[in-house]
């Protein structure tokens, strides 16, 4: 069955921005020493799609035994946003991603589902002149499982006609949870996480187009 809908993760799928966030997390925790900063980076890479709010709660509890209240979490998230927002806006697009979006956004229906806060991803998409490609952009504090189910119900989408493009384990988890097709975008930071994954995978969007055509999932 041909696709009608695509859910896109953002960092590492549409923009080469994963490393910008990795560097920002390291910068925030480097004052506590290299050992802790290294553990923060490892956790971030292995849990790429989890929101920064949940990561800060986990790190502060694990490393310092602190239970953060919402105000403290928000302050840390704001600090992180100040470090990373411009870097994400200015990051390079994934190869041929804009070409793919422009070619198919009037034929298919597109949404973004990301771990980035909803308010922030809307700013990023607007600044990158990408917002018009998508029917909606959705992020934290709601998680990706919540958004896949929400969009399927809200728009009456057929699960078998819907593809999730992601680069993190949370993306694959959300696709499996909602019984969607999934395609993995390979990049430098996730190559160790998906050694046993045998499904659809791509590095650039021309490769994705050919993959979907070959699998009779995309009509030109």
C-alpha angles and dihedrals in degrees: 000000000000119000122253100172137042128191112201128200108212116213109065093005106059099009133033089233104119093097091052090060093043090054092047093053090049091050092053094052101034091092087067092057139275094275093060093040090053091051090049091053093046092051092046093051093047093047101035100154098049113107121257088241092063092042093054091049090051096046096046091049095043100044103029106018090239124149104208121212120219094263092055092047090050091051091053091046090051091051090050091048091053090053097047113026099086091041090056093045090052097042120115119264116248107264113284092353093124090045090053094046092049093047097049111024092095092047099043134031117248134197134170120228113183144156089237114101112271093238091051098047089053090055091046094049091047094049090048091049091239104113095095091065093065136066088209144349118219132183147144148003082050112062129236096259088057093051097046091054093042094053094044090054099036094052099029093239124179110238092215090056094051129090128192115208112200146147102204137072089245089059092053090044092054091048092050092044091054095038094243132148112262134203122187121222106213117218138158096268099051102041092104095049101061105041091127097043111115101176133097114318136170142173101203136017098252086058089048092051092052091046093053093045091050090051091048090243096119131053118204 
